[in-house]
Amino acid sequence: MLIHNIIIYDYINQRINKFDFDFHVNILVSETNTVGKSSLIKSIYHCLGYNIKIWPSNWNVNNMIFQMEVSQDDRKHLITRHKNLFYIDNRKEILTEKEFALWLQGLLSIYIKLKDKKNKNLSDVYASEILLPFYVDQDKSWNGFVYSKSSDSFGRYTNTVKSIFDFYFEIANKKLIDLEIEKSNYEMELGNTIKKVEALILLEGEHSELSLPVNIDNYIDKIKQIDDLHINNYLRKINSLNRNVSEIDNSIIEIETKINLLDREISELNKLKTNYNKKFNEIKHTCIHCNSKLTQEQSLTRLKIRNNNYEILEQIDKSKQLKYEYEDERKEIQIEKEKLLKKVSEIEKIIENNKEYQELDSYIEDRVNQGITNNFFTIEQKLLNEEKEKVSSIRVVKKEISKERKLGTQKRSEIKKKYEDLINEYERHFKGLKLDDSGFYSFKEVTGSGIDANKKMLALYTIYANLISEYSSVRVPFAMDSFIKNETATELKEQMFSFLSNYYLSINGQIFFSIISENLKYLDQNCDYNFINLEKPILAKINEDNKALVEAFEIINI
């Protein structure tokens, strides 16, 4: 995928601008910081769906609309984003963030699903996960963690970073995902079957006081002496009773299963609520030692925790309400069952005084008890057979998954060798910097402090970008916001920017990088970079020269 240009329209302050890009290296340059370099890079990936949390204070994205022209395999598309809604190619159809992420996967011809932390099922991802290997954010990506803390949305899934790279390196593929989904579905069905068995056992306890069925053969001779018509009538009542009891019992089992599931869900949500409350309380309003105010990141963390807590409380209320509805439904069914049994009892009382039916009454009671017991045995056996089939199916799918993963392991070994080669090469550039303590696919916190940690992170981001470029068939523009925030010695600048020129900006494909003009001299002067010079403000007042750009957003009613 290539990015041709982006139009940014601030419709509140009536400002607009269009930025055109080269298909190779684009260097965003300004004389000083706080001009708008980061705002522009963030806006590019925001328009591609990336979940960017920290924006410059003077850049209010809620007042803006973004439109980007991209191409993939010579097919051009217009992507327009307004807040969390997307429009493709000026079509009236509006896409949500999740729908846009699916469209983006289709555009890039990739198929990514990750395991959701909450329900353990494979789930579709958002654009942030799709763009994870390509975008290095100035505010979130230099915090000591390579990729893993770059976006808050990564926390939705298990082993997000490793799993995403598996897809781009084709260690994981569509076949493996389909097998994982198949296994997940079987496991879900198995869980439901087990819960039904548990519910059946609970229900069976309600009938434990019934006498065990006796051998009814003893009654046969006496029954033959009774009028056949009466016997047939009575047997029809018995059959009707058995059918109704069976249907009611099945309904109760289904409801008990749903109630048990909700009980477990409520219990898990309460645990989550407790954990969130604990985390929230750990972040104090002010420092107890120096009385300093919360940092912006701490404030955002508190706000995120509080919002998550509200969502959990809302889900608990919904689950409880649904549970009450199921319990009410169960009561109604049980009342219906009692009415049915009462009706049968009344019919039996009518003929109770007739001696010729005394032996038949015993027969009927045994037949009813036998019918109920047989019904339990039939349902239980059916569920146990289902459980056995699901376990067998899971075993078969696991074998297929194991075969696919073996193929992926071979490719991972090949990529790991290249990773180790690059580690050695980069250590020779950064003399004295130890990189081999950062293992392949280890996305834990980077050790070290100050400029050494910064150099390590720069080296690791560059390694993975080069690996993606070499081993992935997917092409997405890379972007790195400036890694130097504070004053740095000239010797260190020369070392870091020469590394950047040699190993990051040399990657084949479209790249975005930001820099202040005084540091341009440290870049390789022989390279043909496309410099985009920015001056504050980067958006211009709407006038006769640029008002035509506004027409690009006619699809949106503002």
BELWO-V921881 format. One record per backbone hydrogen bond with DSSP energy under -0.5 kcal/mol. CO is the residue of the C=O (numbers start at 1). NH is the residue of the N-H. Records with the same first field share a line. If there is no record, write none. Layout:
CO: NH / NH
This chain:
2: 4 / 71
4: 21
5: 69
6: 19
7: 67
8: 10 / 17
9: 11 / 65
10: 14 / 15
14: 542
15: 10
16: 540
17: 8
19: 6
24: 26 / 511
25: 27 / 530
26: 28 / 513
27: 29 / 532
28: 515
29: 534
30: 517
36: 40
37: 41
38: 42
39: 43
40: 44
41: 45
42: 46
43: 47
44: 48
45: 50
46: 49
50: 52
51: 53
53: 55
56: 59
58: 60
59: 61
60: 63
61: 64
63: 11 / 12
64: 83
65: 9
66: 81
67: 7
68: 70 / 79
69: 4 / 5
70: 77
71: 2
72: 75
74: 76
75: 72
77: 70 / 79
78: 80 / 89
79: 68
80: 87
81: 66
82: 85
85: 82
86: 95
87: 80
88: 91
95: 86
96: 100
97: 101
98: 102
99: 103
100: 104
101: 105
102: 106
103: 107
104: 108
105: 109 / 110
112: 125
114: 116 / 123
115: 158
116: 120
121: 116
123: 114
126: 129 / 130
127: 131
129: 132
131: 134 / 135
134: 136 / 479
135: 137
136: 481
137: 141
144: 446
145: 147
146: 148
147: 150
151: 154
152: 155
153: 156
154: 157
156: 117
159: 163
160: 164
161: 165
162: 166
163: 167
164: 168
165: 169
166: 171 / 172
167: 170
173: 177
174: 178
175: 179
176: 180
177: 181
178: 182
179: 183
180: 184
181: 185
182: 186
183: 187
184: 188
185: 189
186: 190
187: 191
188: 192
189: 193
190: 194
191: 195
192: 196
193: 197
194: 198
195: 199
196: 200
197: 201
198: 202
199: 203
200: 204
201: 205
202: 206
203: 206 / 207
204: 207
205: 208
207: 210
214: 216
215: 218
216: 219
217: 220
219: 223
220: 224
221: 225
222: 225
223: 226
227: 231
228: 232
229: 233
230: 234
231: 235
232: 236
233: 237
234: 238
235: 239
236: 240
237: 241
238: 242
239: 243
240: 244
241: 245
242: 246
243: 247
244: 248
245: 249
246: 250
247: 251
248: 252
249: 253
250: 254
251: 255
252: 256
253: 257
254: 258
255: 259
256: 260
257: 261
258: 262
259: 263
260: 264
261: 265
262: 266
263: 267
264: 268
265: 269
266: 270
267: 271
268: 272
269: 273
270: 274
271: 275
272: 276
273: 277
274: 278
275: 279
276: 280
277: 281
278: 282
279: 283
280: 283
282: 284
285: 294
287: 291
292: 287
295: 299
296: 300
297: 301
298: 302
299: 303
300: 304
301: 305
302: 306
303: 307
304: 308
305: 309
306: 310
307: 311
308: 312
309: 313
310: 314
311: 315
312: 316
313: 317
314: 318
315: 319
316: 320
317: 321
318: 322
319: 323
320: 324
321: 325
322: 326
323: 327
324: 328
325: 329
326: 330
327: 331
328: 332
329: 333
330: 334
331: 335
332: 336
333: 337
334: 338
335: 339
336: 340
337: 341
338: 342
339: 343
340: 344
341: 345
342: 346
343: 347
344: 348
345: 349
346: 350
347: 351
349: 352 / 353
351: 354
353: 355
354: 357
355: 358 / 359
357: 361
358: 362
359: 363
360: 364
361: 365
362: 366
363: 367
364: 368
365: 369
366: 370
367: 371
368: 372
369: 373
370: 374
371: 375
372: 376
373: 377
374: 378
375: 379
376: 380
377: 381
378: 382
379: 383
380: 384
381: 385
382: 386
383: 387
384: 388
385: 389
386: 390
387: 391
388: 392
389: 393
390: 394
391: 395
392: 396
393: 397
394: 398
395: 399
396: 400
397: 401
398: 402
399: 403
400: 404
401: 405
402: 406
403: 407
404: 408
405: 409
406: 410
407: 411
408: 412
409: 413
410: 414
411: 415
412: 416
413: 417
414: 418
415: 419
416: 420
417: 421
418: 422
419: 423
420: 424
421: 425
422: 426
423: 427
424: 428
425: 429
426: 430
429: 431
430: 433
432: 434
433: 435
435: 438
437: 439
439: 442
441: 443
444: 146
449: 452 / 453
450: 454
451: 455
452: 456
453: 457
454: 458
455: 459
456: 460
457: 461
458: 462
459: 463
460: 464
461: 465
462: 466
463: 467
464: 468
465: 469
466: 470
467: 471
468: 472
474: 476
478: 512
479: 136
480: 514
483: 485
489: 493
490: 494
491: 495
492: 496
493: 497
494: 498
495: 499
496: 500
497: 501
498: 502
499: 503 / 504
500: 504 / 505
504: 507
507: 509
510: 478
511: 26
512: 480
513: 28
515: 30
516: 519
517: 520
519: 522
520: 523
523: 525
524: 527
527: 529
529: 531
530: 27
531: 533
532: 29
540: 16
543: 547
546: 549
547: 550
548: 551
549: 552
550: 553
551: 554
553: 556
556: 558
